[in-house]
Amino acid sequence: MFSRLVCYCSIALHSFNYSSTTGLSEMFVSKQFVRFFGSTTSVWNTSKSHLAQLRKKTGYTFSNCKKALDMHNNDLEKAEKWLHEQAQALGWTKATNVGGRKASEGLIAIVINKNHGAMVEMNCETDFVSRNSSFQTLANLIAKSCISIVPQVCNTTKSLHKEILDGKAVGSLAAPDGKTLADHVALQIGILGENMVLKRAVLISVSDKILLSGHSHPAPQDPNSPLLGKYGAIVAYHPKDNEPLTDETQTIGRHLCQHVIGMNPKIVGDLEKDKPHENADDEKTMIYQDYILDPETKVQEILDENNIAVVDFIRFEVGEAETSNEEPSSVRAQA
């Protein structure tokens, strides 16, 4: 392209020297310049269009996208594949280099699908990265990948089965594209430049008579958005006397999740076996706690009013101590 420009410039200068004797050369040069710049602009626009598409789709830098397109003759598919391969390799290298850095920020991601539930903790170094859309998409991908294996991991013949996985086990799971979740984490480390850690996950399966509700804090403004936050809870509960499920019953389930997040109970409790604490502020048995949405009412009163019973719950908080060896919180839960 540059050689063509030099050539046309030479023609223009040569023609200019003879423009006093004839107008024909000038007309020729003018037409050639119009034709040249018209075709050159078209090539540039196509290249810029591909570059814009590649940057928007992959999120990689201008220089890397341009290099990928130049190497693959503007073939978008090949350029994108090359970028991902390079980023993956760079990500694992970067992950090794930053692996010792503290990662205490991050997100809790929750997915509920009828009788199955999954909640995961994904850590990073700063709150800034935890608010990045790529990091949030990654956390949601991990939660969805976890819930997809619930039927294989949990004993679905039990009324409730809860399985807690450590970060290594979560990282070995396959994502929908066939790569491991650890590969996806390494890719984001390469892109965002921070250490990231797959902390833990919990998988839950319940029978048809038990309901699951999940909630994150802060809660998403759009009810259809993924449940992502600094805190998360899943509550398993059921209507007593086999009463039919109503919208109000489901709403109570979400409110109970809010209570678990805010009040951090340790067990559900049993009216016959457990006694309330002398100091209400130190109460850790859920049924005896002040209900977070109505402090003048105990949780047990709310359960009685709505004719439901809590079977189990689990609560995650970003950065808290490891809980992979915890016992189910409903060891003495009400039936």
C-alpha positions in Angstrom: 0.0 0.0 0.0 2.8 2.4 0.9 4.7 1.6 -2.4 1.5 2.5 -4.3 1.2 5.8 -2.5 4.8 6.7 -3.4 4.2 5.7 -7.0 1.1 7.9 -7.3 2.9 10.8 -5.6 5.7 10.5 -8.1 3.2 10.6 -11.0 1.5 13.6 -9.4 4.8 15.6 -9.2 5.8 14.6 -12.7 2.4 15.7 -14.0 2.6 18.9 -12.1 5.8 19.9 -13.9 4.0 19.6 -17.2 0.7 21.0 -16.2 1.5 24.3 -17.9 1.6 22.6 -21.3 -1.4 20.3 -20.9 -4.4 19.7 -18.6 -4.7 16.0 -19.6 -2.0 14.8 -17.1 -3.6 16.7 -14.3 -7.0 15.1 -15.0 -5.4 11.7 -15.1 -3.7 12.2 -11.8 -6.9 13.5 -10.1 -8.8 10.5 -11.2 -6.1 8.1 -10.0 -5.9 9.8 -6.6 -9.7 9.6 -6.2 -9.6 5.9 -7.2 -6.6 5.2 -4.9 -7.9 6.9 -1.8 -11.4 5.4 -2.4 -10.1 1.9 -2.5 -7.6 2.5 0.4 -10.4 3.8 2.7 -12.5 0.7 2.0 -9.6 -1.5 3.0 -9.0 0.6 6.2 -12.7 0.5 7.1 -12.8 -3.3 6.8 -9.7 -3.7 8.9 -11.1 -1.2 11.5 -14.4 -3.0 11.5 -12.8 -6.4 12.2 -10.6 -4.8 14.9 -13.6 -3.3 16.6 -15.5 -6.6 16.5 -12.6 -8.5 17.9 -12.0 -6.1 20.7 -15.7 -6.0 21.7 -16.0 -9.8 21.7 -12.7 -10.7 23.5 -11.9 -7.6 25.6 -8.2 -7.9 24.7 -6.0 -4.8 24.0 -6.0 -2.9 20.7 -2.4 -3.9 20.0 -3.0 -7.7 20.6 -6.2 -7.7 18.5 -4.4 -5.9 15.7 -1.5 -8.4 15.9 -3.9 -11.4 15.8 -5.7 -10.0 12.7 -2.4 -9.2 10.9 -1.1 -12.7 11.6 -4.3 -14.4 10.3 -5.2 -12.1 7.3 -8.2 -10.5 9.1 -9.8 -13.9 9.7 -11.8 -13.1 12.9 -12.3 -16.8 14.0 -8.6 -17.7 13.7 -7.6 -14.4 15.3 -9.9 -15.0 18.3 -8.7 -18.5 18.7 -5.1 -17.4 18.7 -5.8 -14.7 21.2 -7.5 -17.1 23.6 -4.6 -19.6 23.3 -2.0 -16.8 24.0 -4.1 -15.5 26.9 -4.5 -19.0 28.4 -0.8 -19.6 28.3 -0.1 -16.1 29.8 -2.8 -16.7 32.4 -1.2 -19.8 33.8 2.2 -18.1 33.8 0.6 -15.1 35.5 -1.3 -17.3 38.0 2.0 -18.9 39.0 3.6 -15.5 39.5 0.8 -14.0 41.6 -0.2 -17.2 43.4 1.2 -16.1 46.7 -0.6 -12.8 46.9 -3.5 -12.5 49.3 -7.0 -12.8 47.8 -9.6 -12.0 50.4 -12.1 -10.1 48.3 -14.4 -11.6 45.8 -18.0 -12.8 45.3 -20.5 -15.5 46.4 -22.5 -16.9 43.5 -25.7 -18.8 43.9 -27.8 -20.9 41.5 -31.1 -22.6 42.3 -32.8 -24.9 39.9 -35.9 -26.6 41.4 -34.6 -29.4 43.7 -30.9 -28.6 43.2 -28.8 -25.7 44.4 -25.1 -24.6 44.3 -23.3 -21.8 46.0 -19.6 -20.9 45.4 -17.0 -18.5 46.7 -14.6 -17.0 44.2 -11.8 -14.8 45.6 -9.7 -12.0 44.1 -7.3 -9.4 45.6 -9.4 -6.2 45.3 -13.0 -5.1 45.5 -12.4 -3.3 42.2 -11.9 -6.5 40.3 -14.9 -8.2 42.1 -17.1 -5.5 40.5 -15.6 -6.2 37.1 -18.2 -7.7 34.7 -15.7 -10.4 33.5 -15.1 -11.6 37.1 -18.8 -11.6 37.8 -19.4 -13.7 34.6 -16.7 -16.1 35.7 -18.3 -16.5 39.2 -21.7 -17.2 37.6 -20.1 -19.7 35.2 -18.6 -21.6 38.1 -21.9 -21.7 40.0 -23.7 -23.0 36.9 -21.0 -25.6 36.3 -21.3 -26.8 39.9 -25.1 -27.2 39.8 -24.9 -29.2 36.6 -23.1 -32.0 38.5 -25.4 -32.2 41.5 -27.2 -35.3 40.2 -23.9 -37.1 39.9 -22.4 -35.9 43.3 -25.4 -35.9 45.6 -27.5 -38.8 46.6 -30.9 -37.8 45.2 -32.7 -40.6 47.0 -32.3 -38.8 50.3 -34.7 -36.1 51.4 -31.6 -33.7 51.6 -28.0 -34.3 50.6 -25.4 -31.5 51.0 -21.8 -31.9 49.6 -19.1 -29.4 50.2 -16.2 -29.1 47.8 -12.8 -27.5 48.3 -11.2 -25.2 45.7 -9.2 -27.9 44.1 -12.2 -30.1 43.5 -14.1 -27.2 42.0 -11.3 -26.2 39.7 -11.2 -29.8 38.2 -14.8 -29.5 37.1 -15.5 -29.0 33.4 -17.2 -25.9 32.0 -19.6 -26.1 29.1 -16.8 -25.4 26.6 -14.9 -28.5 27.9 -12.1 -26.5 29.6 -11.7 -26.9 33.4 -12.9 -24.2 35.7 -9.2 -23.8 36.7 -8.4 -22.9 33.1 -11.1 -20.3 33.0 -9.7 -18.8 36.3 -6.2 -18.7 34.8 -7.5 -17.0 31.7 -9.0 -14.2 33.8 -5.9 -13.8 35.9 -4.0 -13.2 32.6 -6.6 -10.6 31.5 -7.2 -8.8 34.8 -3.8 -9.2 36.4 -4.9 -10.2 39.9 -4.5 -13.4 41.9 -7.8 -15.3 41.9 -8.7 -18.3 44.0 -11.5 -20.9 43.8 -12.3 -21.1 47.5 -15.2 -23.6 47.9 -18.6 -24.7 46.8 -21.6 -26.4 48.3 -24.0 -28.6 46.3 -27.5 -29.4 47.6 -30.1 -31.8 46.5 -33.6 -32.1 48.1 -36.7 -34.3 47.6 -39.9 -33.0 46.0 -41.4 -32.2 49.4 -38.6 -29.8 50.3 -38.1 -26.3 48.8 -34.9 -24.4 48.2 -34.4 -20.6 48.3 -31.3 -18.6 47.7 -30.3 -15.0 48.4 -27.2 -12.8 48.0 -26.3 -9.5 49.7 -26.2 -7.1 48.1 -29.2 -8.4 46.2 -29.4 -7.8 42.4 -31.7 -5.0 41.3 -32.9 -7.1 38.4 -34.7 -10.2 39.8 -33.6 -12.2 36.7 -29.9 -11.4 37.3 -27.5 -13.9 38.8 -27.3 -14.0 42.6 -23.9 -12.4 43.3 -22.8 -10.7 46.5 -20.4 -10.5 49.4 -22.8 -12.8 51.4 -25.0 -15.7 50.3 -27.4 -18.2 51.8 -29.5 -21.2 50.8 -32.3 -22.3 53.0 -34.2 -25.7 52.6 -37.7 -25.7 54.1 -41.1 -27.3 53.6 -44.7 -26.6 54.2 -46.2 -28.6 57.1 -49.2 -30.9 56.5 -48.3 -31.1 52.8 -49.9 -27.8 52.1 -49.7 -26.5 48.5 -46.9 -24.2 47.5 -47.8 -20.5 47.2 -46.0 -17.3 46.1 -46.1 -16.3 49.8 -44.3 -19.5 50.8 -41.6 -18.8 48.3 -41.3 -15.2 49.5 -40.9 -16.4 53.1 -38.1 -18.6 51.9 -36.1 -15.6 50.5 -36.8 -13.7 53.7 -35.4 -16.6 55.7 -32.2 -16.5 53.6 -31.9 -12.8 54.4 -32.2 -13.7 58.1 -29.5 -16.3 57.8 -27.2 -13.8 56.1 -27.9 -11.0 58.6 -28.1 -12.9 61.9 -25.7 -15.8 61.2 -27.3 -18.6 63.2 -25.3 -21.8 63.8 -28.1 -24.3 63.9 -31.8 -24.4 63.1 -32.8 -25.6 66.5 -35.4 -27.9 68.1 -38.1 -26.7 70.5 -37.9 -29.8 72.6 -34.1 -30.1 72.8 -32.7 -26.6 72.5 -33.2 -23.8 75.0 -33.0 -20.1 74.2 -29.9 -18.2 75.2 -30.2 -15.9 78.2 -28.9 -12.9 76.2 -30.9 -12.5 73.0 -27.9 -10.7 71.3 -25.8 -13.9 71.7 -28.5 -16.2 70.4 -27.2 -18.6 67.6 -30.2 -20.9 67.4 -32.2 -19.8 64.5 -35.7 -20.5 65.8 -35.0 -18.4 69.0 -33.5 -15.4 67.2 -35.3 -12.1 66.6 -36.6 -12.2 63.0 -34.4 -9.8 61.0 -37.4 -8.2 59.2 -39.4 -7.9 62.4 -37.2 -7.7 65.6 -40.3 -7.9 67.8 -41.0 -11.4 66.5 -39.0 -14.6 66.9 -38.3 -16.8 63.9 -40.3 -19.7 65.3 -43.4 -17.4 65.4 -42.9 -16.6 61.7 -42.6 -20.3 60.9 -45.7 -21.1 62.8 -47.7 -18.3 61.2 -46.8 -19.6 57.7 -47.0 -23.3 58.7 -43.5 -24.1 57.5 -40.4 -25.7 58.9 -36.7 -25.1 58.1 -34.8 -28.3 57.3 -31.3 -26.9 56.7 -29.4 -23.8 55.7 -25.9 -22.8 54.7 -24.3 -19.4 54.7 -21.2 -18.1 52.9 -19.3 -14.9 53.5 -16.4 -13.7 51.3 -13.1 -14.1 53.1 -14.4 -16.1 56.1 -12.6 -19.1 57.6 -12.6 -22.4 55.7 -15.8 -24.4 56.2 -15.2 -27.4 54.1 -15.1 -29.7 57.1 -18.3 -28.3 58.7 -21.1 -30.6 59.8 -24.6 -30.0 58.3 -26.3 -27.2 60.2 -29.5 -29.2 60.6 -28.1 -32.0 62.7 -31.0 -31.3 65.1 -33.3 -29.5 62.8 -37.1 -29.7 63.0 -38.7 -32.3 60.8 
